[in-house]
Amino acid sequence: MDAQSPTDPASSTGTTRAGYVVLAGLPNAGKSTLLNALVGEHLSIVTPKAQTTWEKVAGIRTEAGAQMVFLDTPGIVSSPQLFHRSMLSVAERARSEADVALGVVDGTSPGSPAERQALLDFLGRCRCPAAVAVNKADQARFDPVPAGALARTLQVPAFAISARRSTGLDPLLAFLHSKLPEGPFLYPEDDIATAPTRYFVQELVRETVFENFRQEIPYSVAVRVEEFREGEDPVYIAVGLYVERKSQKGMLIGKGGAGIKAVGERARPRIEHFLGRRVYLDLWVKVWQGWRRKKEGLMAFGYRIPDDIA
């Protein structure tokens, strides 16, 4: 949105607005792609695979008169598994923090009736202004009707967008801007994210694992920066990749180390681009038996423990 647009309330009143906008939706709706488009930087994992966002990712968009802190959340999934419950609790917590809620719906595959009902229930519990973004408007199979029905039930506006092509975003941004509470900016104007650098290094490595491996491997890998020597040139970064079973370790390393080498060769330039510096990336594969099914495993990698787990 043009910072000098006449629709910008701050352009004439001199007031500023700031707040949190939660992006909620079913897996693979394009929330992460939308976050990256809105912020103008690759902050959140984007792959063709579903359910790749495991934590809340906050990206900041600051323009004349407004600062929007977008909260990308895991896809809404009903499952008894501890890890899935952890991700749902992340989305629930982000919803409770939001000043505005944005339901993101895949306009080419809006989900089953039960899945759409889960999203409806989630958005219906929001105590803040809301809207629906119908994503993937650039694709031939785009059909806004199911998402439009969702928006009418919630009595909120719907916006057809393409996060991948960054089209249709101006009307959406104007709406979000108008619903933010008046107040000072929450972060310095030059900031684009709230998480530390180590977090984004971990996510870039995890994204590469999702791109390089299939089946259960990407979903079984937790990534943790073990060492970060910023004072060295190149920057030395040691990263542990934790799998749930010994057999997965062999698959991730690959024959003659080819698998883990490919991850490093693909992730390192991305990290260098993000940091703006040369990087020596040292990857280690380790086994933490069944970490996704254990409270201790989730805690060790910084994932949220559901409130009903002691």
Backbone bond lengths (Angstrom), bond angles and torsions (degrees), N, CA, C in turn:
res aa  C-N    CA-C-N  psi(-1)  N-CA   C-N-CA  omega(-1)  CA-C   N-CA-C  phi
1 M - - - 1.450 - - 1.517 109.60 -
2 D 1.295 117.28 136.14 1.452 122.19 179.08 1.513 109.70 -64.26
3 A 1.334 116.39 125.16 1.456 120.14 -177.63 1.522 111.92 -61.11
4 Q 1.332 117.99 -23.28 1.455 121.19 -178.09 1.528 112.03 -100.90
5 S 1.332 116.51 12.69 1.462 120.59 -178.54 1.518 110.60 -60.95
6 P 1.346 118.05 141.90 1.459 120.15 178.53 1.520 112.43 -64.70
7 T 1.361 117.77 -16.37 1.459 119.99 177.51 1.517 112.42 -79.20
8 D 1.330 116.76 -7.39 1.450 121.90 -179.89 1.528 109.15 -78.23
9 P 1.353 119.92 110.58 1.452 121.39 -177.04 1.510 112.19 -58.65
10 A 1.343 117.05 -34.77 1.457 119.51 -175.35 1.515 112.62 -71.83
11 S 1.355 116.73 -20.45 1.456 118.93 -176.40 1.517 111.91 -65.81
12 S 1.341 117.20 -24.35 1.454 119.83 -178.39 1.524 112.73 -111.59
13 T 1.327 118.00 -23.95 1.461 120.29 -175.81 1.510 113.35 -100.63
14 G 1.335 117.67 -20.55 1.449 120.27 -178.14 1.519 113.96 79.38
15 T 1.334 117.90 0.10 1.463 120.87 178.00 1.515 110.43 -81.57
16 T 1.313 115.89 159.88 1.466 120.50 175.45 1.516 109.13 -118.42
17 R 1.315 115.01 154.55 1.456 122.32 177.52 1.519 108.70 -127.35
18 A 1.307 116.01 146.47 1.472 120.13 179.13 1.513 109.05 -155.83
19 G 1.333 115.78 144.91 1.455 118.83 178.07 1.511 112.33 176.11
20 Y 1.331 114.28 179.76 1.454 122.80 -176.37 1.536 110.21 -102.75
21 V 1.327 115.19 133.35 1.465 122.15 177.72 1.520 107.78 -117.95
22 V 1.323 117.88 112.74 1.462 120.70 -179.66 1.524 109.42 -86.12
23 L 1.335 116.51 133.22 1.463 122.70 174.70 1.527 107.10 -100.60
24 A 1.312 116.88 114.86 1.461 121.39 -176.25 1.522 109.67 -125.06
25 G 1.327 116.22 144.87 1.462 119.13 178.52 1.501 111.49 178.50
26 L 1.316 115.79 178.30 1.458 121.56 176.94 1.533 108.67 -74.60
27 P 1.332 117.92 162.92 1.463 120.05 177.54 1.529 111.65 -56.87
28 N 1.322 115.89 140.82 1.465 123.35 175.70 1.524 114.09 69.45
29 A 1.326 116.88 21.83 1.464 119.81 177.57 1.522 111.48 -78.50
30 G 1.339 117.14 -17.18 1.454 120.84 179.76 1.516 113.72 103.15
31 K 1.334 117.36 21.32 1.472 120.79 -179.55 1.521 111.83 -61.36
32 S 1.335 116.25 -43.72 1.464 119.50 -177.82 1.519 111.33 -67.72
33 T 1.321 117.09 -40.58 1.461 120.51 176.57 1.522 110.10 -61.70
34 L 1.327 116.32 -39.41 1.459 120.37 178.84 1.529 110.85 -66.33
35 L 1.331 117.40 -43.78 1.466 119.61 177.17 1.523 110.61 -56.06
36 N 1.334 116.44 -48.46 1.466 120.24 -178.99 1.530 111.37 -61.21
37 A 1.329 116.68 -38.30 1.466 120.42 179.85 1.527 110.90 -68.15
38 L 1.315 116.77 -40.42 1.463 120.46 -177.82 1.520 112.21 -70.04
39 V 1.332 116.13 -34.03 1.461 120.54 -177.91 1.524 111.44 -89.24
40 G 1.343 116.24 -26.54 1.459 120.19 -178.89 1.514 113.25 82.00
41 E 1.311 117.03 22.80 1.463 121.71 179.98 1.517 108.56 -150.37
42 H 1.340 116.69 148.84 1.464 121.60 -179.62 1.540 108.80 -81.25
43 L 1.330 115.60 91.65 1.454 120.47 -178.48 1.523 112.90 -105.13
44 S 1.308 117.05 -32.05 1.462 121.17 -173.39 1.526 110.37 -114.29
45 I 1.319 116.16 142.38 1.460 122.23 -178.62 1.526 111.20 -57.05
46 V 1.331 115.41 133.78 1.461 121.23 175.76 1.514 107.86 -131.57
47 T 1.329 117.12 115.52 1.463 122.61 173.77 1.524 108.04 -143.16
48 P 1.329 118.35 163.81 1.472 119.74 176.82 1.528 113.11 -66.34
49 K 1.321 117.45 -17.23 1.469 120.95 -178.68 1.521 110.41 -76.42
50 A 1.330 115.64 146.77 1.461 121.13 179.62 1.524 111.08 -80.77
51 Q 1.312 114.72 159.11 1.472 123.41 173.10 1.529 112.16 56.90
52 T 1.326 116.26 52.47 1.459 119.87 177.92 1.531 112.24 -98.57
53 T 1.335 117.11 -15.35 1.467 120.11 174.66 1.523 108.07 -87.66
54 W 1.314 116.46 117.67 1.465 121.50 -176.26 1.520 112.78 -107.79
55 E 1.329 116.47 -16.90 1.455 121.43 -179.19 1.519 109.53 -133.71
56 K 1.315 115.65 170.12 1.460 120.10 174.04 1.526 108.80 -74.53
57 V 1.334 115.78 129.85 1.461 121.79 176.60 1.522 107.77 -116.35
58 A 1.315 116.76 123.94 1.461 121.01 -177.97 1.518 110.54 -106.12
59 G 1.326 116.24 123.74 1.451 122.27 175.72 1.517 109.93 -120.34
60 I 1.314 117.48 143.47 1.462 122.24 -171.76 1.528 110.34 -113.85
61 R 1.313 115.11 129.17 1.471 121.43 173.31 1.528 107.56 -117.66
62 T 1.310 116.06 117.30 1.461 120.92 179.20 1.519 109.29 -117.83
63 E 1.321 115.72 126.06 1.453 121.71 176.13 1.519 107.65 -138.31
64 A 1.323 116.84 178.16 1.460 120.22 -175.29 1.523 110.71 -54.91
65 G 1.309 115.71 113.68 1.452 120.32 174.23 1.504 116.42 88.47
66 A 1.319 119.04 -7.73 1.472 119.41 -175.80 1.519 111.89 -147.17
67 Q 1.320 114.43 141.32 1.462 121.10 171.82 1.522 108.17 -128.61
68 M 1.335 115.79 116.35 1.458 122.10 179.47 1.514 109.08 -107.40
69 V 1.314 116.57 124.19 1.458 121.57 176.56 1.528 106.45 -103.85
70 F 1.328 115.97 104.77 1.459 121.49 -176.68 1.526 109.99 -86.06
71 L 1.320 116.57 131.51 1.453 122.72 -179.68 1.525 109.37 -110.22
72 D 1.323 116.71 102.27 1.461 121.80 174.68 1.520 107.73 -78.10
73 T 1.321 117.29 131.32 1.464 121.45 -174.95 1.521 111.34 -124.66
74 P 1.340 117.70 159.59 1.465 120.20 175.66 1.525 111.05 -60.64
75 G 1.334 115.84 151.79 1.454 120.14 177.68 1.514 111.86 -62.25
76 I 1.322 115.60 146.17 1.464 121.40 -176.93 1.528 109.28 -77.16
77 V 1.322 115.73 113.76 1.458 122.25 -177.99 1.529 108.87 -135.11
78 S 1.320 116.23 133.59 1.459 120.49 175.09 1.519 108.29 -94.92
79 S 1.322 116.34 116.39 1.464 121.19 -177.78 1.520 108.91 -157.43
80 P 1.352 117.29 143.48 1.461 119.90 177.47 1.529 113.32 -77.72
81 Q 1.331 117.55 -10.86 1.457 119.96 -177.13 1.519 110.63 -65.71
82 L 1.330 115.55 139.76 1.460 121.08 -175.20 1.520 111.82 -57.88
83 F 1.326 117.47 -43.04 1.465 119.93 -176.58 1.530 111.13 -65.52
84 H 1.328 116.83 -41.59 1.460 120.00 177.77 1.520 110.86 -66.38
85 R 1.307 117.19 -37.47 1.461 120.51 177.00 1.529 110.56 -65.53
86 S 1.334 116.25 -35.30 1.456 120.55 176.22 1.523 110.26 -61.49
87 M 1.332 116.88 -45.56 1.457 120.36 -178.49 1.525 111.53 -66.65
88 L 1.335 117.17 -38.54 1.459 119.56 178.39 1.524 110.84 -65.05
89 S 1.326 116.73 -36.95 1.465 119.38 178.91 1.528 110.92 -66.65
90 V 1.338 117.13 -30.43 1.466 120.72 175.14 1.532 109.86 -63.21
91 A 1.340 115.62 -45.59 1.463 119.75 179.25 1.525 110.99 -64.10
92 E 1.322 116.55 -40.76 1.465 120.48 179.77 1.525 110.90 -63.59
93 R 1.316 117.44 -42.58 1.457 120.62 179.93 1.535 110.39 -64.85
94 A 1.342 116.74 -42.09 1.462 120.13 178.65 1.531 110.53 -62.50
95 R 1.331 116.85 -39.35 1.467 120.53 178.02 1.527 111.02 -59.63
96 S 1.322 116.19 -40.32 1.463 119.61 -178.76 1.526 112.30 -70.07
97 E 1.341 117.04 -21.19 1.464 121.23 -179.65 1.525 112.42 -89.50
98 A 1.325 117.41 -11.96 1.463 121.23 -167.17 1.525 113.01 -76.60
99 D 1.335 114.97 145.19 1.452 122.53 169.10 1.528 110.61 -92.76
100 V 1.337 115.65 -25.22 1.455 122.34 176.11 1.528 107.24 -143.06
101 A 1.323 117.30 140.99 1.468 121.71 178.20 1.523 109.57 -113.21
102 L 1.340 115.80 135.15 1.464 121.00 178.57 1.520 108.83 -124.33
103 G 1.331 116.01 110.90 1.450 120.39 174.81 1.517 109.89 -81.50
104 V 1.329 117.01 123.70 1.466 121.70 -178.86 1.523 108.07 -104.00
105 V 1.331 116.57 121.85 1.460 122.54 -176.46 1.522 109.31 -120.49
106 D 1.324 115.90 135.66 1.458 121.99 175.69 1.525 108.29 -74.86
107 G 1.328 116.46 111.36 1.454 120.53 -178.06 1.513 114.48 -71.44
108 T 1.331 117.68 -6.88 1.467 120.73 177.30 1.528 111.38 -104.08
109 S 1.329 117.30 -15.18 1.464 121.43 -178.90 1.523 108.09 -157.52
110 P 1.329 117.33 81.98 1.464 120.67 -171.13 1.518 114.95 -75.46
111 G 1.338 117.63 -0.92 1.460 120.34 178.97 1.509 112.70 94.71
112 S 1.315 115.06 169.34 1.463 120.91 179.76 1.528 110.15 -72.74
113 P 1.337 117.87 164.96 1.476 119.24 176.04 1.527 112.64 -54.93
114 A 1.327 117.22 -38.78 1.463 120.32 179.95 1.527 110.90 -66.78
115 E 1.326 116.33 -39.56 1.468 119.81 179.12 1.527 110.84 -68.04
116 R 1.336 115.96 -41.09 1.468 118.85 178.49 1.523 110.66 -65.56
117 Q 1.326 116.60 -34.27 1.461 120.02 177.40 1.525 110.84 -66.68
118 A 1.347 116.41 -37.42 1.465 120.21 177.62 1.524 110.68 -62.23
119 L 1.339 116.46 -41.33 1.456 120.28 177.67 1.524 110.58 -68.05
120 L 1.321 116.50 -40.37 1.465 120.62 177.38 1.522 110.87 -59.78
121 D 1.331 116.43 -44.98 1.464 120.63 179.27 1.527 110.71 -62.98
122 F 1.330 115.82 -41.66 1.466 120.65 -179.21 1.529 110.20 -61.86
123 L 1.326 116.62 -50.82 1.459 120.27 -178.59 1.522 111.68 -68.76
124 G 1.329 115.92 -31.74 1.463 120.01 179.82 1.514 113.18 -65.93
125 R 1.331 116.68 -21.46 1.465 120.46 178.96 1.528 112.18 -86.95
126 C 1.316 117.00 -2.33 1.460 119.93 179.08 1.527 109.82 -71.48
127 R 1.305 115.64 136.64 1.466 121.14 177.92 1.530 109.81 -107.01
128 C 1.304 115.03 42.80 1.463 120.47 -177.54 1.525 108.12 -149.89
129 P 1.323 118.23 167.02 1.470 120.18 175.77 1.529 110.27 -58.30
130 A 1.326 116.14 149.80 1.469 120.31 -175.97 1.517 110.32 -143.98
131 A 1.324 115.20 163.93 1.459 123.20 175.31 1.520 107.89 -154.11
132 V 1.327 115.80 168.58 1.464 122.01 177.11 1.525 108.73 -120.46
133 A 1.337 116.55 129.60 1.458 122.16 174.23 1.523 107.73 -104.66
134 V 1.322 116.71 116.84 1.466 121.60 179.68 1.523 107.10 -92.77
135 N 1.312 115.86 104.09 1.463 121.62 -169.71 1.530 112.59 -88.51
136 K 1.323 114.55 164.64 1.466 125.22 176.87 1.524 112.31 72.14
137 A 1.347 115.56 36.78 1.460 120.79 179.25 1.519 112.49 -66.71
138 D 1.332 117.43 -13.08 1.465 120.88 -179.87 1.515 113.03 -82.44
139 Q 1.328 118.10 -6.81 1.457 121.29 -175.14 1.531 111.25 -97.18
140 A 1.336 115.01 149.93 1.471 121.04 -173.82 1.528 111.88 -63.56
141 R 1.323 117.82 -31.98 1.476 120.82 -176.49 1.530 112.75 -85.81
142 F 1.320 117.05 10.55 1.465 120.96 -177.60 1.526 111.12 -62.74
143 D 1.332 116.06 129.55 1.461 122.32 178.74 1.525 108.45 -139.86
144 P 1.317 118.37 107.27 1.460 120.94 -175.96 1.522 114.55 -80.11
145 V 1.325 118.16 -2.97 1.469 120.46 -172.27 1.538 112.84 -62.91
146 P 1.354 119.98 -52.15 1.470 118.19 -179.00 1.528 113.13 -58.95
147 A 1.326 116.43 -42.45 1.464 119.54 179.22 1.523 110.76 -68.02
148 G 1.337 116.87 -34.18 1.455 120.04 177.11 1.517 111.62 -63.50
149 A 1.335 115.54 -37.58 1.463 119.70 177.10 1.523 110.60 -64.93
150 L 1.334 116.20 -39.82 1.457 121.01 177.16 1.531 110.41 -60.96
151 A 1.329 115.80 -45.51 1.466 120.25 -179.36 1.529 111.39 -63.95
152 R 1.326 116.91 -39.57 1.470 119.55 179.56 1.522 111.13 -66.70
153 T 1.328 116.86 -38.24 1.464 119.70 177.80 1.527 110.78 -62.24
154 L 1.325 115.67 -40.16 1.461 120.83 179.88 1.525 112.25 -81.03
155 Q 1.353 115.61 -11.95 1.463 122.18 -177.00 1.534 110.85 59.44
156 V 1.329 114.03 49.02 1.465 120.86 178.32 1.530 108.35 -130.68
157 P 1.330 118.10 158.80 1.471 120.11 179.07 1.523 112.34 -73.23
158 A 1.326 116.23 155.34 1.471 122.62 176.00 1.522 108.49 -121.09
159 F 1.345 114.82 143.71 1.467 121.46 -179.22 1.518 109.18 -128.85
160 A 1.322 117.24 125.26 1.461 121.64 175.37 1.524 108.60 -82.80
161 I 1.346 116.28 125.21 1.466 120.57 -176.04 1.526 110.13 -138.78
162 S 1.308 115.38 165.82 1.458 121.93 165.23 1.524 106.54 -127.90
163 A 1.328 115.97 105.21 1.460 119.48 179.34 1.527 110.63 -65.39
164 R 1.336 116.50 -36.13 1.459 120.74 -177.83 1.521 111.39 -64.24
165 R 1.315 117.32 -37.38 1.472 121.43 -179.03 1.528 112.67 -101.92
166 S 1.319 117.19 0.37 1.471 122.74 179.80 1.526 111.77 56.68
167 T 1.338 116.75 42.44 1.463 120.95 178.08 1.528 109.66 -111.23
168 G 1.324 115.19 150.60 1.459 121.11 -179.87 1.522 113.89 76.69
169 L 1.330 117.30 11.34 1.472 120.14 -174.62 1.530 112.82 -83.28
170 D 1.338 118.23 -27.38 1.462 119.64 -175.52 1.529 113.29 -60.44
171 P 1.342 119.78 -49.88 1.472 118.85 177.59 1.532 112.36 -61.34
172 L 1.328 116.24 -37.40 1.465 119.99 178.01 1.523 110.53 -63.27
173 L 1.326 117.15 -46.88 1.457 120.96 179.97 1.523 111.33 -62.93
174 A 1.330 117.25 -38.33 1.458 120.31 178.40 1.528 110.75 -61.72
175 F 1.348 116.12 -40.52 1.465 119.79 178.13 1.527 110.42 -65.26
176 L 1.331 116.51 -48.92 1.463 119.59 -178.90 1.521 110.92 -59.48
177 H 1.327 115.42 -43.00 1.465 121.09 178.73 1.529 110.55 -56.37
178 S 1.316 116.16 -44.96 1.473 120.44 -175.50 1.524 112.37 -67.78
179 K 1.332 117.14 -22.30 1.465 120.57 -176.73 1.529 113.33 -96.36
180 L 1.327 117.74 -7.55 1.461 119.82 178.59 1.523 109.95 -69.12
181 P 1.314 117.80 144.69 1.468 119.45 176.01 1.523 111.11 -71.07
182 E 1.311 116.14 148.53 1.459 119.95 175.25 1.522 109.60 -70.20
183 G 1.333 115.24 141.53 1.455 119.44 179.79 1.509 110.57 161.95
184 P 1.321 117.42 172.38 1.468 121.40 -179.53 1.525 111.20 -72.03
185 F 1.327 116.21 160.66 1.461 120.88 176.93 1.528 109.75 -61.54
186 L 1.306 115.25 147.99 1.465 121.44 -177.29 1.518 112.30 -88.87
187 Y 1.338 116.53 -22.71 1.466 121.84 -176.99 1.526 108.89 -137.35
188 P 1.330 117.83 160.36 1.468 119.78 174.45 1.525 111.08 -54.59
189 E 1.313 117.15 146.33 1.462 121.51 -173.08 1.524 113.04 -62.59
190 D 1.331 119.01 -25.88 1.462 121.63 -178.24 1.529 113.04 -84.91
191 D 1.316 118.22 -10.84 1.468 120.97 -178.46 1.524 110.32 -72.04
192 I 1.343 116.00 142.20 1.464 120.03 175.55 1.522 111.30 -119.62
193 A 1.332 117.93 -5.32 1.458 121.00 -178.81 1.523 108.94 -153.92
194 T 1.336 115.42 161.31 1.457 120.42 -179.36 1.521 112.48 -106.96
195 A 1.323 117.73 -18.43 1.467 121.12 -176.68 1.525 110.41 -80.73
196 P 1.346 117.53 155.78 1.468 120.46 177.81 1.524 111.58 -70.77
197 T 1.328 115.95 163.39 1.461 122.09 -178.28 1.522 111.56 -57.13
198 R 1.328 117.52 -39.76 1.467 120.77 -178.60 1.530 111.25 -56.17
199 Y 1.316 116.43 -38.38 1.459 119.79 -178.88 1.525 110.82 -59.86
200 F 1.321 116.79 -45.49 1.461 119.36 -177.09 1.526 111.79 -71.72
201 V 1.321 117.66 -29.94 1.462 120.38 172.77 1.528 109.45 -62.37
202 Q 1.326 116.53 -46.09 1.465 120.58 177.90 1.529 111.14 -58.85
203 E 1.321 116.09 -43.84 1.453 119.70 -177.71 1.523 112.41 -67.38
204 L 1.323 117.71 -35.41 1.463 120.16 177.71 1.526 110.97 -66.46
205 V 1.332 116.47 -36.97 1.469 119.47 175.92 1.526 109.87 -68.46
206 R 1.335 116.83 -43.01 1.475 120.27 -179.02 1.524 110.73 -65.28
207 E 1.318 117.43 -38.31 1.457 121.03 176.82 1.532 110.72 -60.27
208 T 1.329 116.19 -41.16 1.464 120.42 179.71 1.521 111.16 -65.38
209 V 1.322 117.17 -37.28 1.465 120.35 176.61 1.522 109.76 -61.98
210 F 1.314 117.27 -42.64 1.476 120.66 178.29 1.528 110.95 -61.81
211 E 1.310 116.94 -36.06 1.459 120.11 -178.78 1.525 112.23 -74.97
212 N 1.327 117.42 -31.35 1.465 121.24 -172.18 1.521 114.11 -93.38
213 F 1.343 118.00 -16.69 1.461 119.84 -174.23 1.525 111.29 -129.00
214 R 1.309 115.09 158.48 1.459 121.45 -176.82 1.520 110.62 -118.99
215 Q 1.331 113.63 -179.40 1.465 123.12 176.64 1.520 111.55 54.21
216 E 1.332 117.12 -131.96 1.464 118.63 -169.87 1.517 113.86 -84.29
217 I 1.315 119.07 -14.18 1.463 121.03 -173.19 1.537 112.79 -56.05
218 P 1.338 119.88 -54.60 1.470 118.43 -176.42 1.525 113.14 -59.37
219 Y 1.333 116.49 -34.10 1.465 120.35 -177.18 1.526 112.39 -78.93
220 S 1.307 117.15 -7.84 1.464 121.52 -179.30 1.521 112.83 -104.40
221 V 1.333 116.61 -0.78 1.464 120.46 -173.66 1.530 111.12 -101.81
222 A 1.314 116.05 121.27 1.464 122.11 169.27 1.522 107.54 -101.93
223 V 1.311 116.30 139.96 1.463 121.25 -176.44 1.525 109.31 -117.72
224 R 1.328 115.92 133.14 1.467 119.86 179.54 1.516 109.91 -140.94
225 V 1.338 116.92 130.07 1.466 121.69 174.25 1.526 107.81 -74.57
226 E 1.317 116.09 117.66 1.463 121.14 -178.17 1.524 111.83 -91.29
227 E 1.345 116.63 -29.67 1.456 120.62 -177.79 1.522 109.23 -150.15
228 F 1.333 116.35 138.47 1.459 121.07 -177.37 1.523 107.34 -142.66
229 R 1.336 115.59 97.90 1.460 120.43 -177.98 1.529 109.02 -98.38
230 E 1.305 115.19 87.26 1.460 121.04 -174.89 1.518 112.41 -71.22
231 G 1.336 116.69 -22.21 1.451 120.55 -178.19 1.515 114.03 -77.99
232 E 1.326 117.64 -8.16 1.460 120.99 -179.28 1.523 111.12 -94.01
233 D 1.325 115.95 158.84 1.462 121.81 175.89 1.532 108.58 -132.27
234 P 1.334 117.42 110.09 1.462 126.99 4.06 1.537 112.37 -72.67
235 V 1.332 115.35 160.65 1.461 120.45 176.57 1.525 108.75 -61.13
236 Y 1.333 116.91 127.60 1.470 120.23 178.50 1.523 109.20 -91.74
237 I 1.327 115.79 123.87 1.463 121.23 179.06 1.526 109.19 -128.85
238 A 1.320 116.51 117.42 1.465 121.88 175.16 1.520 108.23 -101.73
239 V 1.312 116.35 127.89 1.464 121.73 -175.58 1.529 109.47 -126.01
240 G 1.322 115.90 130.01 1.456 120.92 174.80 1.516 110.53 -97.16
241 L 1.329 116.88 131.34 1.457 122.35 174.44 1.521 107.31 -109.73
242 Y 1.319 116.12 113.40 1.465 121.61 -173.31 1.525 110.27 -102.64
243 V 1.337 115.12 124.62 1.457 120.87 177.80 1.522 108.93 -110.71
244 E 1.341 115.66 169.37 1.468 120.14 -174.24 1.522 113.70 -91.41
245 R 1.323 117.31 -20.43 1.463 119.62 -177.12 1.521 110.51 -139.00
246 K 1.317 116.74 154.57 1.453 122.13 -179.83 1.519 111.18 -61.83
247 S 1.336 116.95 -37.05 1.462 120.00 179.79 1.532 111.15 -63.36
248 Q 1.339 116.79 -33.80 1.460 120.46 178.06 1.524 111.03 -68.70
249 K 1.324 116.31 -32.19 1.459 119.67 178.07 1.521 110.11 -61.53
250 G 1.325 116.70 -44.79 1.451 120.08 178.95 1.514 112.37 -63.22
251 M 1.330 116.60 -38.93 1.461 120.45 179.79 1.526 111.31 -67.92
252 L 1.331 116.45 -38.67 1.463 120.10 -178.94 1.534 111.15 -70.31
253 I 1.336 116.85 -40.28 1.464 120.33 178.66 1.525 110.06 -68.07
254 G 1.336 115.55 -43.24 1.455 120.31 178.78 1.517 112.76 81.57
255 K 1.310 115.92 168.69 1.454 121.63 -179.14 1.526 110.24 -64.70
256 G 1.329 114.95 122.43 1.455 119.50 179.77 1.518 113.52 64.83
257 G 1.334 116.67 20.31 1.464 121.01 -179.70 1.515 114.42 79.31
258 A 1.337 117.01 12.84 1.468 120.45 -174.54 1.529 112.20 -65.72
259 G 1.334 116.75 -35.45 1.464 120.13 -176.96 1.515 112.47 -66.21
260 I 1.314 116.66 -51.89 1.461 120.33 -177.60 1.531 110.47 -70.76
261 K 1.328 116.85 -31.07 1.465 120.05 176.26 1.522 110.74 -63.09
262 A 1.331 116.30 -40.95 1.464 120.63 179.71 1.523 111.09 -64.99
263 V 1.341 115.89 -37.18 1.468 119.51 176.99 1.526 109.37 -62.11
264 G 1.330 116.90 -46.83 1.458 120.74 -179.41 1.511 112.96 -62.13
265 E 1.332 116.05 -43.11 1.466 119.92 -177.77 1.528 111.86 -66.05
266 R 1.316 116.18 -29.13 1.467 119.95 -179.21 1.530 112.25 -87.57
267 A 1.336 116.36 -34.19 1.464 120.33 -176.89 1.528 112.54 -80.06
268 R 1.349 116.72 -35.35 1.468 119.28 -173.42 1.526 113.46 -57.87
269 P 1.351 120.37 -49.89 1.471 118.37 179.76 1.522 113.06 -62.18
270 R 1.316 117.43 -30.06 1.467 119.97 177.64 1.530 110.28 -67.27
271 I 1.319 115.35 -42.13 1.462 119.83 178.76 1.522 110.14 -66.87
272 E 1.327 116.73 -39.81 1.468 120.23 177.74 1.529 110.79 -62.24
273 H 1.311 116.62 -40.69 1.468 120.29 178.07 1.523 109.92 -64.01
274 F 1.323 116.72 -41.95 1.464 120.74 -179.02 1.526 111.25 -65.95
275 L 1.336 116.84 -42.54 1.459 120.95 -177.55 1.518 112.92 -83.59
276 G 1.334 116.42 -23.89 1.458 119.67 -175.10 1.520 112.20 73.38
277 R 1.333 116.72 25.81 1.464 121.82 -178.15 1.525 110.33 -146.59
278 R 1.350 116.25 161.19 1.465 120.41 175.44 1.522 109.13 -71.72
279 V 1.328 115.77 146.68 1.470 121.31 -175.06 1.524 110.45 -133.29
280 Y 1.328 115.16 136.88 1.466 121.21 166.44 1.519 105.84 -103.65
281 L 1.322 116.73 112.18 1.459 122.25 -175.03 1.519 110.26 -102.93
282 D 1.319 116.51 118.81 1.459 123.35 -177.08 1.532 108.10 -112.50
283 L 1.328 117.36 109.42 1.465 121.85 -176.21 1.524 110.90 -104.32
284 W 1.337 115.10 135.71 1.458 122.27 177.73 1.516 109.59 -128.93
285 V 1.329 116.73 135.18 1.462 121.58 178.68 1.526 108.98 -103.63
286 K 1.324 115.91 127.68 1.458 121.42 -177.31 1.522 109.86 -132.17
287 V 1.319 116.89 161.20 1.461 122.22 -179.60 1.526 109.63 -110.40
288 W 1.325 115.80 127.18 1.469 122.40 168.92 1.522 105.32 -124.77
289 Q 1.298 116.20 98.21 1.458 122.42 -171.64 1.532 111.56 -51.87
290 G 1.328 115.25 118.19 1.464 121.73 174.49 1.517 114.89 56.43
291 W 1.325 118.42 40.43 1.465 120.22 -173.98 1.527 113.31 -60.94
292 R 1.329 117.66 -30.92 1.474 120.04 -178.01 1.524 112.68 -69.78
293 R 1.328 116.64 -20.35 1.463 120.62 -176.73 1.524 112.61 -99.59
294 K 1.330 116.44 7.88 1.462 120.02 -176.19 1.530 110.35 -124.27
295 K 1.321 114.71 137.16 1.461 120.54 176.79 1.524 110.71 -56.66
296 E 1.335 116.07 -42.40 1.457 120.40 -178.16 1.522 111.42 -63.62
297 G 1.339 115.91 -36.30 1.457 120.02 179.03 1.522 111.50 -65.97
298 L 1.325 116.79 -45.81 1.455 120.02 178.79 1.528 110.93 -61.24
299 M 1.324 115.80 -43.50 1.465 119.99 -178.66 1.528 111.32 -63.65
300 A 1.323 116.23 -39.56 1.468 120.43 -177.06 1.529 111.91 -62.12
301 F 1.331 116.67 -31.86 1.461 120.15 -177.32 1.526 112.24 -103.71
302 G 1.322 116.99 12.08 1.439 121.38 172.35 1.515 115.30 81.19
303 Y 1.352 117.36 16.19 1.455 119.17 179.68 1.532 110.25 -87.33
304 R 1.308 115.14 150.30 1.451 121.20 -175.03 1.526 111.78 -70.94
305 I 1.326 116.08 138.95 1.458 121.77 174.70 1.524 107.65 -92.81
306 P 1.341 118.64 127.12 1.472 120.00 178.39 1.523 110.77 -54.30
307 D 1.335 116.23 146.18 1.462 121.10 -174.78 1.520 113.61 -62.07
308 D 1.335 117.28 -25.59 1.473 118.82 -177.67 1.528 112.91 -87.74
309 I 1.338 116.68 5.02 1.468 120.76 176.41 1.531 108.54 -99.77
310 A 1.326 115.37 122.54 1.476 119.49 -177.30 1.516 110.39 -68.31
